[in-house]
Amino acid sequence: MDPVLFLSLVCGAAAIWLIRGYLRAQGEEDRASLPAAARPLPKPPVAQDAVYIGKSRRHIVIDCETTGFSANGGDRIVSLAAIELVAGRPTGEALSVFVNPGRKSHPAARRVHGLSDEFLAKQEPFGVHADRIAQFIGEAAVIGHNVEFDIGFLTAEMERAGYQTLKTRSICTMKLFADTFPGHRKSLDACCEYFRIDLSSRRQHHGAFVDANLTTALFQILAFKLSPPARYEMLDLTNGMDPAPTPTKFPLIQVSCQ
C-alpha cells in the first residue's frame, strides 16, 4: 500500500476516535449538570444473580460509623445498625447501638458521624452488645454499601469480644450499582440521588441507622430491578432517632420509584 495513503487512513481513524470520545464525554457532562429532578429517569438495572433473593432467604443490612478508616490500624466502631430483610423486603425488625470505642475519633470521621467523644465515652463498650448483635445477624447474608468496610470493622470487634470470625455471605450495593451503571459516582448519596431516593433523613440525622435504611431501599431497587411505578419499603423513621439497642419492631412505609 502507498505509504501516504496508509498514513492518511491512520490519521482519519484517529480523528474519528477522538471526535467520538469528545462527544461522549460532552454528553455525560451535560447530563451531570442537570438538576436531579430534570434528569431522565434511569434505565432499569440489568438482571442480577437470582440468588440474591429467595422466598425465605434472610438478609441483614448493616452500617457502621467508626473512629477512623482502618480497622487494622486500631480504629473502632462508634455506632452500628442492622435491619432485617426476608425475601428481600424489610420486616420492621432493627437493631442499633452506640459504642464507647475507648479512643477519640479522628476529626474527619467525627465530621461524618457527628458523635462527640464526650457522648461516646458515656456508652457501653462493644463487648456488652456483642452477643445481641451475633444473635440478630445469625447466619443471614449481610448487605452493606461498601460492605467490606463494615464487615472488616464488625469482624475485628467481634473477635476482640471473643467471638469467631464472621462466616457469612455478603452483598455490596456499591458494587451492584457500579457493575450495573459503570462510570457513575457510587457513594451512597450518589446512588440514592440517581434513583431519587429521599435523602432528607440523612441530611438531618446522619448516622448508621439512617444509612442502613437508605441501603435497604437501594438494595430492593437493584435486586428486584425496580423502575417506575414499582414500590419498595423502608422503615418509618418518624422521630429521626436510632432504635433501642434491643431488636425493635418498626412500622414500614411504601415508597414509589420516581
N, C-alpha and C positions, 0 to 999 in steps of 0.2 A: 504494500500500500504506500502511496505517496506520503512522505513524512509530513508535508504541510497539511494534507487532508486529514491525516491521523491526529495531528495536534489540534486542528480545528474541531474535530469531533470530541476530543477530550475536554477542551475548553468549553464547548457548548453544553456538554453533560454536566460539568461542574457548575456552570452558571444556573442551569435549571435546578440543580440540587440546592444551591444557595437560596434561590428565589423561593422555592417551596418551603425551606426551613424558616425563612423570614416571615412568610405569610402565615405559617402555622403558629409561630411564636407570637405574632401580632394578634392573631385571633384569640389565643389564650389570654394575652394581656388585656384585650378589650373586654372579654367575658369576666375576668377577675376584677375589673374596675367597676362593674355594675354593682349597685346595691343589692343585698341578698334578695329582697322582695322582687327585684326586676330580673333576676337571672332565670333562664329557662329551667323548667323542672328537670331534676336529674333523671337519667335513664335508669330503669330498674337494674340492680346488680345481676351479673351473670350467675348461673346456678352454682350454689355452694355444695360441698360434700353433704349428702343426706344424713351422714352420721351425726351431724351437729344436733339434730333434733330427733327424738324418738318419742313414742307415745307416752312412755313413763320415765324417760331419761331425766335425771335430776342434775341441775347445774347450780353453782353458786357464783354470783357476780361479786367480785371483791375490789376494794380500792384501799390503798394505804397512803397516809401522809406521814412524812418522816423528818428526822432532824437534818438530813442531808441526802446525798445522792449515791452513796456507796455502802451497801450492806456489808461488803467485805472489808471496808475501811472503818468499820465501827459505828456507823450511823444506825439509828434505832427508829422504830415505829412510834409515832405520837398519837395516831388515831387509825382505826380500821373499821371498815363497814363491809357487811356481807348481806346479799339479797338472794333469796331462794327462788329458783325457776323450776317449774315442772313442765315438761313438753314445750320448753321454750318460752313459757309465759310466767310472770311473777305470781306467786301465791299470796303475797302480802306479808310473809314471814321475813323478818330482817333482824340483824344484829349489828350493834355499833358500840365501840369502846374508845374512850380516851385513855392514853397510857402515859405514865411517868417514865420518860426514856432514860433518866439518870444522867443526862447531859444536856447542854444547851443546844438549841437548834442553830444551824448555820443561817446567817441573815437572809440569804437567797431562799432557803427553804421556808423560813418564817414568813417571808413575803407571800409565798404560795399558800400556806395553810392558815396563817393569821393567828396561830395559837401561841400565846406568850409563854415564856419559860416559867413565869410565876404560876400561871394556871396549870401547866403540865406538872409542876412539882407537887401539886396537891392531889394528883390522880394516883391510882394503884399501878404498880409495875405490871408488865405484860404477863408475868407468870401467874398472876391472880386470875387472869382471863383465859389462860391457855386451854384448859380443859373444856370450857364452854365453847371456845372457837373450834377446837378439834371435833367436838360432838356435832356442832352445827354444820361444818363442812362435810364431815363423814367421808364417804367415798365418791362424792359428787365431782363432776368435772368443774374446773374453775375457769371463769371468764373474767377478763380484765382488759383495759385499754393500756397497751404496753404491759401485758400481764407478766412478763419475765421480771420486770422491776418489782411488782407486788409480790410475786412468789418468792423472789430472792430474799426480800426482807422478811416475809412471813416464815419462810423456812429457817432463816437464821434465828428468829425469835423463838420459834417452837423448839429448836434444838437447844437453845440456852435454857429453856424451861424443862428440858429432859424428855422431849418427845422425839419420835423418829422423824426422819426427813419425809416431807410430804411426797406421797407417791400417787399422784392424781393427774389425770389428763387435763391439759389447759387449752384454752381457745383465746386468741388475741384479736380483739375487734380492730385494733390499729392495723394489724397485718391483713385481716379480712378486707378492710377498706382499701389499703394500699394495693393489694392484689387485684381488687375489683376496679379501682379507679386510679391507675398509676399516674403519677405526675401531680396529683393533688396534695395539698397540705394534709397531714394526717393526725394533728393534735386533736384532743377531744373536742375542743372548741371548734376547730375547723370542720371536723366530721359532722358535728351537730348542726353547724351553720349550713353545711352542704345539703342536709336533709331537712333543714328548717325546724329542727327540734328546739323548743323554747329553752334559752339559756338564762332566763332571768333569775332562776333559783340559784344558779352558780355565781352570778354576779353579786347577789345579796347575801348568800350564806355558803360561801365556798368551803368545801370540806369533803371528807371521804364518803359520807353518806350521800350527799348530793351528786358527787361524781359517779358513784356506783349506780345511782338511779338513772342518770343520763346514759351510762354504759348499757344498762338494761334495755333502754329504748333503742339504742343504736344496734345492739345485738339482734333484736327482733326484726328490725328493718333489713339487716344484712342476711340473716339466716333464713327468713321467710321470703326474701326478695320482694319486699313490700313496695308498693307505689300507690299514689292516689287512686281511689279513695279508701284504701285499706286503713285499718286501725291497729294500733299497738297499745300496750298497757304499761303504766308506771305506777309507783307508789304515790299516794296523795300526801305530799309534804305540806299540809295546811299551815303548820306553825313554823316551818323552816328550821326545825330543831332536829338534832340527832335522836334516834330512839334510845330506849334504855339499854343497858349492857346485856340484859337477858333477851332472848328471842321475843320479838314483839310483832303482833299482827297489825298490819296497816291496811287501810282501805285502798282500793285500786281505782284509778281513773283511766278511761279510754281516750286516746288521742288520735286524731285523724292525720294521716300523711298529708302534707300540704304541697 
